Amino acid sequence: MVSRDRLAKVPVPEATRSWHPVPHIEVVRLVLDQLRGLKLIPTDEAHGIWREGQRYFGVFKFKTNDGGKAWSLAIGLRNSHDKSFPAQLAAGSHVFVCDNLALTGDITIMRKH
């Protein structure tokens, strides 16, 4: 596992005409900024990088008490600088994130760079 500080130090390759890499830390920041707007703050998080920082996987857990009803949410993220997969987010009551490129949840969204 790595810290957010370590994620911020991962080098980002040069963009090409058809591909624009997104820094791993920027993916994390964008997602967390949107969730803060919904008043969701992570209670736990874990980050991992593989292949010398070329691939990133992360998991965030959230808990809240909305009107007396407690519920939880998990968000899984992945991103790559080696073009092996697009930036992707999975959300649900549980998510599965693995360094073998697997990412699943109740809802999955991906976006090419």
Secondary structure, DSSP 8 states (H G I E B T S, - for coil): ---HHHHHTS------SS-----HHHHHHHHHHHHHHTT---SEEEEEEETTTTEEEEEEEEEEEETTEEEEEEEEEEEESSSSS-EEEEEESS-EE-TTS-EE-SEEEEE--
